[in-house]
Amino acid sequence: MLVSRRRALKEVSIGGMSLAMASCLRSIQAHAAGDEKTLPKRFVFVVKSSGIDKFNLVPDGLENHFIDPENEKKLGNRGRRPGPLVDVSLTDRQLPEKLRMLDGLKDRLTIIQSLSGVGFRGDHTKGFGTLSLHDSEKVAVAPSLDCLLGQHLSAGPYPMYGMAMNGRLLETGWKPQDTYCYPNLSAYGPAKPVAYQGSPRKAFLELFGAAVASPEQLEKKLALSGNLMDFLTEDAKRVEKQLSGEEKERFALYMNSFESLKKIEEKKAGLVDRIRQNAPEPTERYDSMAPSARIESHFEIATAALISGLTNVITLRPDTLGVKYSELGLSNSVHSIGHLQENPASNGWSGHQARMEIEKLHLRQIAKMANKFDSIPEGDGTMLDNTMIVYMSCSSGDHHCAGHDWPFILLGGMDKKLKTGRYVEYPKYGDQGHRTVGNLYLSLMHAAGLPIADTFGQLDSNLQHLDVTGPLNELLIA
């Protein structure tokens, strides 16, 4: 009886069902197969610029090693006070002000402090080094974490998908870009950077075009792609005979890009019912130039893309140093705010307060995304239990920072492989027990089921006296 029930459930189609029903049925099918590991795992990386202030991430009741106890002023890059490993539950602790919107998700929240990522050039950004942990600010020399996870986890059209405010870091007369851009964050390998979509409108059409196209239009598009590929293949055979060496390799990469585009369209066609069910409703906000509207739109599109199965990994770049949050009453750019410290911004806030309010704007969208995932049943829990949202910065904890203190905010779960609901602070850079960003990335890879080595990325020669191998034991569930 059990065997026939499992067979029947495996054969049931989920196309065309409602959001909750489709997700629920996928969970039932996983249970019927007797294998919870078949539940999808997802990652969202939210990478802001100008650092994430570490001194206002410490929950109430804990000693704050990032401020001067005499005057309560923030300590700079390497100015943090020494202290032992801190690993405490958040259950009975009040979250710091900027994390209060996550209070209802406290059991799925993990705050990590004092990991280091030293040796990567770039005083404003670590560039590709942010997610690859190599000294590669402007040129990719290794695959980034999000791309590795995407290739391992995603069965949909896109291994990973990126959306960014724009590409350049410091801009004169900044305004959002309405096209693809290169924020120098993600790469599939050396010299293989990922282009991010800057326009919410174009991202919507690219991801959910099947939801707005008629069946005839969709069939015509697939046929056109196939005919174009057939034409190029025949033409390529003639061209290839005239090439040799490096030219031949470059031409093969060019042809592979067309083949990849064809496969993407074919996979999207197979998801058309789910896409139609879960696509967001495009609004005028998708064309807004206001940073907060752009950020909200990107999060909305990213949420729907993950639910639809278009990808299992998304990276969002909510701002760059040139962005001005005028909706917060700020005429200062993110870059200039980073230099203000205790000095007043245009609206009267101190530089520290302005940075915190910007982070709160991002965190409200993270909370909205997480609550959406938490409303969708999956396995023995919800979609959030199999999704990890990572809030971090491309420049660790300060505006100009060498990477000695790199804060991370994790929200969600990973198939019950990571401990959540905790505040974990490691000893100061160089002290016994100190750990690195590489150890965190290994933890995430391990939880995702990706084979891991002893280390990830470029090693810090100043930490040869410490054991910085393997994942973070404090995060792993035995």
C-alpha positions in Angstrom: 0.0 0.0 0.0 2.8 2.4 0.9 4.7 1.6 -2.3 1.7 2.4 -4.5 1.0 5.6 -2.6 4.6 6.8 -3.1 4.5 5.9 -6.8 1.2 7.8 -7.2 2.5 10.9 -5.4 5.7 11.0 -7.4 3.7 11.0 -10.6 1.3 13.8 -9.6 1.9 17.0 -11.6 2.3 20.3 -9.7 1.9 22.5 -12.7 -0.9 25.0 -12.5 -1.5 24.6 -8.8 -1.7 27.4 -6.4 1.5 28.6 -4.7 0.8 27.0 -1.3 -0.6 23.8 -2.8 2.3 23.3 -5.2 4.9 23.8 -2.4 2.9 21.5 -0.1 2.7 18.8 -2.8 6.4 18.9 -3.4 6.9 18.4 0.4 4.5 15.5 0.4 6.3 13.9 -2.5 9.6 14.2 -0.6 8.0 12.5 2.4 6.5 9.8 0.2 9.9 9.2 -1.3 11.2 8.7 2.2 13.9 11.3 1.6 13.8 14.8 3.1 17.0 15.6 1.3 15.0 16.0 -1.9 13.6 19.3 -0.6 15.2 22.2 -2.4 17.8 24.4 -0.7 18.1 28.1 -1.5 20.4 31.0 -0.8 19.9 34.8 -1.0 23.0 37.0 -0.6 22.3 40.6 0.1 25.6 42.5 -0.3 25.6 46.2 0.7 28.4 48.7 0.3 30.3 50.7 2.9 30.3 48.0 5.6 27.8 46.9 8.1 28.2 48.5 11.5 29.3 45.9 14.0 28.9 47.9 17.2 25.1 48.0 16.9 24.7 44.3 16.3 25.3 43.2 19.9 22.1 42.1 21.8 21.2 43.7 25.0 22.9 42.3 28.1 26.1 41.3 26.4 29.4 43.2 26.6 30.0 45.2 23.5 33.6 44.8 22.5 33.2 47.3 19.6 32.7 50.5 21.7 34.8 52.3 24.3 33.2 51.6 27.6 34.1 55.0 29.0 32.5 57.2 26.3 30.5 54.6 24.3 32.1 55.7 21.1 32.5 53.3 18.3 36.0 51.7 18.0 37.6 51.6 14.5 38.8 48.9 12.2 41.2 47.1 14.6 40.2 48.9 17.7 37.9 46.3 19.1 38.6 45.1 22.7 39.7 41.5 23.2 37.4 38.9 24.6 36.6 35.2 24.5 34.3 33.3 22.2 30.7 34.4 22.8 28.0 31.8 21.7 24.6 32.5 23.3 21.0 32.0 22.5 18.9 34.9 21.3 15.7 33.4 22.8 15.6 35.6 26.0 17.6 38.5 24.7 16.3 41.7 23.2 17.6 42.3 19.7 19.5 45.5 19.0 17.5 48.4 17.5 18.3 47.8 13.8 17.3 44.1 14.0 13.9 44.6 15.9 11.9 44.0 12.7 13.3 40.4 12.8 12.1 39.8 16.3 9.3 37.4 15.2 11.9 35.4 13.3 14.5 35.3 16.2 14.6 31.5 16.3 15.8 31.5 12.7 18.3 34.4 13.1 22.0 34.1 13.6 24.4 37.1 14.2 28.0 36.4 13.5 30.8 38.8 14.5 34.6 39.1 14.2 35.3 36.8 11.3 38.2 38.1 9.2 39.0 38.3 5.6 42.4 40.0 5.3 44.6 40.2 2.3 42.1 41.4 -0.3 42.9 44.8 -1.8 40.3 47.6 -2.1 39.5 50.1 0.7 35.9 50.6 -0.5 35.1 47.1 -1.7 36.7 43.7 -1.9 35.0 43.3 -5.3 35.1 39.7 -6.5 37.0 38.9 -3.3 33.9 39.4 -1.3 32.4 36.1 -2.3 35.5 34.3 -3.6 37.9 35.3 -0.8 40.7 36.1 -3.3 42.6 39.3 -3.9 40.5 40.1 -7.0 38.7 43.4 -6.6 38.2 44.1 -10.3 39.1 40.9 -12.1 37.7 37.5 -11.3 40.3 34.9 -10.6 38.2 32.2 -8.9 34.5 31.1 -8.7 32.4 32.9 -6.1 30.4 31.2 -3.4 27.0 32.1 -4.8 27.9 30.7 -8.2 29.3 27.5 -6.7 26.1 27.0 -4.7 23.9 27.9 -7.7 25.6 25.3 -9.9 25.1 22.7 -7.2 21.6 23.5 -6.1 19.7 25.1 -9.0 17.7 22.9 -11.4 15.9 25.8 -13.0 17.0 28.0 -15.9 19.4 30.1 -13.9 22.2 28.6 -11.7 22.2 32.0 -9.9 20.6 35.4 -10.7 21.9 38.8 -9.7 20.2 42.2 -9.4 22.1 45.4 -8.6 21.5 49.1 -8.2 24.2 49.6 -10.8 27.8 48.7 -11.6 30.2 51.5 -10.9 31.3 52.2 -7.3 31.8 56.0 -7.1 29.7 57.9 -9.6 29.2 61.6 -10.4 25.6 62.4 -11.0 24.6 58.9 -9.9 21.4 57.4 -11.1 20.2 53.7 -11.4 21.1 51.8 -14.5 18.3 50.3 -16.6 20.4 47.6 -18.2 22.8 44.9 -17.3 25.8 45.9 -15.2 28.8 44.3 -13.6 29.1 45.0 -9.9 32.2 42.8 -9.7 30.8 40.4 -7.2 29.9 37.0 -8.8 31.9 34.8 -11.1 31.7 31.2 -12.4 35.5 31.1 -12.6 38.6 33.1 -13.7 37.5 35.9 -16.2 33.9 34.7 -16.0 32.0 37.5 -14.3 28.2 37.5 -13.9 26.2 40.3 -15.3 23.5 41.6 -12.9 20.2 43.1 -14.1 19.8 46.7 -12.9 16.3 47.3 -14.2 13.4 45.8 -12.2 11.2 46.1 -15.3 13.6 44.1 -17.4 14.3 41.6 -14.7 10.5 41.0 -14.5 10.3 40.4 -18.3 13.4 38.3 -18.3 12.3 36.0 -15.5 8.5 36.0 -15.8 8.0 36.7 -19.5 6.2 33.4 -19.8 3.6 34.9 -17.4 2.7 37.8 -19.7 3.3 36.1 -23.1 0.5 34.1 -24.9 1.1 30.5 -25.7 1.5 31.4 -29.3 4.1 34.0 -28.5 6.0 31.6 -26.2 6.0 28.9 -28.9 7.2 31.4 -31.5 10.0 32.5 -29.3 11.2 29.0 -28.7 11.0 28.2 -32.4 12.9 31.3 -33.3 15.6 30.5 -30.7 15.9 27.0 -32.1 16.1 28.2 -35.7 18.7 30.8 -34.8 20.8 28.1 -33.1 20.5 25.7 -36.0 21.6 28.5 -38.4 24.6 29.5 -36.1 25.7 25.9 -35.8 25.8 25.3 -39.5 27.6 28.7 -40.0 30.0 27.9 -37.2 31.2 24.7 -38.8 32.4 26.8 -41.8 34.0 29.5 -39.6 35.6 27.0 -37.2 37.7 25.4 -40.0 39.4 28.7 -40.5 40.4 29.2 -36.9 43.1 27.6 -34.7 44.5 27.8 -31.2 43.2 30.6 -28.9 40.9 32.0 -31.6 39.1 28.6 -31.9 38.7 28.4 -28.1 37.2 31.9 -28.0 34.8 31.1 -30.8 33.7 27.9 -28.9 32.9 30.0 -25.9 30.9 32.4 -28.1 28.8 29.5 -29.5 28.3 28.0 -26.0 26.7 31.3 -24.9 24.0 30.9 -27.5 23.4 27.3 -26.6 23.1 28.4 -22.9 20.5 31.0 -23.8 18.5 28.3 -25.7 18.5 26.0 -22.7 17.4 28.8 -20.4 14.4 29.4 -22.6 13.5 25.7 -22.8 13.7 25.4 -19.0 11.5 28.5 -18.5 9.0 27.0 -20.9 8.8 23.9 -18.7 8.0 26.1 -15.7 5.4 28.3 -17.4 2.5 27.2 -15.2 4.4 27.8 -12.0 5.7 31.1 -13.3 2.2 32.3 -14.1 1.0 31.3 -10.6 3.8 33.1 -8.8 4.9 36.1 -10.9 4.5 39.4 -9.1 2.3 42.1 -10.5 4.5 44.7 -12.1 3.7 48.3 -10.9 5.0 51.8 -11.6 7.5 51.2 -8.8 9.5 49.0 -11.2 10.4 52.2 -13.1 11.1 54.4 -10.1 14.5 56.0 -9.7 14.2 56.1 -5.9 16.7 53.7 -4.2 14.1 52.3 -1.8 11.6 51.6 -4.6 14.4 49.8 -6.6 15.4 47.8 -3.6 11.8 46.8 -2.8 11.2 45.8 -6.4 14.4 43.7 -6.5 13.4 41.8 -3.4 9.9 41.2 -4.6 11.2 39.8 -7.9 13.8 37.7 -6.2 11.2 36.2 -3.8 8.9 35.2 -6.7 11.8 33.8 -8.7 12.8 31.5 -5.9 9.3 30.4 -5.2 8.8 29.7 -9.0 11.9 27.6 -9.2 13.6 29.8 -11.7 16.8 29.6 -9.6 17.8 28.5 -6.1 20.4 31.2 -5.6 20.0 35.0 -5.9 22.5 37.8 -5.1 21.3 41.3 -4.5 23.4 44.5 -4.5 21.1 47.0 -2.9 23.3 50.1 -3.2 26.8 51.4 -4.1 28.7 54.3 -2.6 27.2 56.8 -5.0 23.6 56.1 -4.0 21.7 59.0 -2.3 18.8 57.9 -0.1 16.8 61.1 -0.7 13.6 59.4 0.7 15.3 59.3 4.1 16.0 63.0 3.8 19.7 62.4 2.9 21.5 64.4 0.3 24.7 62.8 1.3 25.9 59.8 -0.8 26.6 56.5 0.9 30.3 57.2 0.5 30.2 60.6 2.2 28.0 59.2 5.0 30.7 56.6 5.7 33.1 59.4 6.4 30.8 61.4 8.7 31.2 59.2 11.9 29.7 61.4 14.7 29.3 64.4 12.4 25.8 65.4 11.2 24.3 64.3 7.8 22.1 66.6 5.8 18.9 65.6 7.8 20.6 66.0 11.2 21.4 62.4 11.9 24.9 61.5 12.8 26.8 59.5 10.2 26.4 56.3 12.4 22.7 56.9 12.7 22.3 57.4 8.9 24.2 54.2 8.2 22.0 52.3 10.6 18.8 53.7 9.0 20.0 52.6 5.6 20.7 49.1 6.9 17.2 49.1 8.5 15.7 49.9 5.1 17.4 46.8 3.7 16.5 44.6 6.7 12.8 45.5 6.4 12.9 44.0 2.9 14.8 40.9 4.2 12.1 40.5 6.9 9.3 40.8 4.3 11.0 38.1 2.1 11.6 35.8 5.1 8.0 36.1 6.3 6.8 35.3 2.8 8.9 32.1 2.8 7.8 31.3 6.3 4.2 31.3 5.1 4.8 28.5 2.6 4.7 24.9 4.0 7.6 22.7 3.0 8.5 19.4 4.5 8.1 19.4 8.3 8.4 23.2 8.3 8.3 26.0 5.9 10.2 27.3 2.8 12.3 29.5 5.2 13.6 26.4 6.9 15.3 25.4 3.6 16.4 28.9 2.6 19.3 30.9 4.0 19.3 34.7 3.6 22.8 36.2 4.2 23.1 40.0 4.8 26.7 41.2 4.5 28.9 43.9 3.0 31.5 43.9 0.3 33.8 45.9 2.7 33.4 44.0 6.0 32.5 46.1 9.1 33.6 49.7 8.4 33.6 52.2 5.5 37.4 51.8 5.0 38.3 48.4 6.3 41.0 45.9 5.9 38.6 43.0 6.8 39.6 42.3 10.4 35.9 42.3 11.6 33.4 41.1 9.1 29.8 40.9 10.4 27.2 38.5 9.0 23.4 38.3 9.6 22.0 34.9 8.7 18.2 34.3 8.5 16.5 31.1 7.8 17.7 27.5 7.9 19.3 24.8 5.8 17.5 21.6 6.3 18.3 21.6 10.0 22.0 21.4 9.4 22.8 24.8 10.9 22.1 26.1 14.4 20.0 29.2 14.4 18.7 31.7 17.0 22.2 32.6 18.2 24.7 35.4 18.7 28.2 34.2 17.9 31.2 36.4 18.3 34.7 35.1 17.8 37.9 36.3 19.5 39.8 39.3 18.1 41.9 39.0 15.0 45.0 37.0 15.7 43.9 35.8 19.1 43.4 32.1 19.9 40.0 30.9 18.7 39.7 33.5 15.9 38.1 32.3 12.7 37.7 33.6 9.2 35.0 34.3 6.6 36.4 31.2 4.7 35.3 29.1 7.7 31.7 30.5 7.4 31.6 29.9 3.7 32.7 26.3 4.2 29.8 26.0 6.8 27.3 27.2 4.2 28.7 24.9 1.5 28.6 21.9 3.9 25.0 22.6 4.9 24.1 22.8 1.2 25.6 19.4 0.6 28.5 20.7 -1.5 31.8 18.8 -1.0 34.3 21.0 0.8 38.0 21.2 1.2 39.8 22.2 4.4 39.9 25.9 3.4 38.1 28.2 1.1 39.8 31.1 -0.8 43.1 32.8 -0.1 44.7 32.0 3.2 45.9 34.8 5.6 49.6 34.6 6.1 49.3 36.4 9.4 47.2 33.6 10.9 49.6 30.7 10.4 49.7 30.2 14.2 45.9 29.5 14.3 43.8 26.6 13.0 41.5 28.2 10.4 40.5 25.0 8.6 37.0 23.5 8.2 33.6 24.9 8.9 32.5 26.8 12.1 31.7 24.1 14.6 29.5 26.6 16.6 27.1 26.6 13.6 26.9 23.0 12.8 24.3 20.6 14.1 26.1 17.3 14.9 
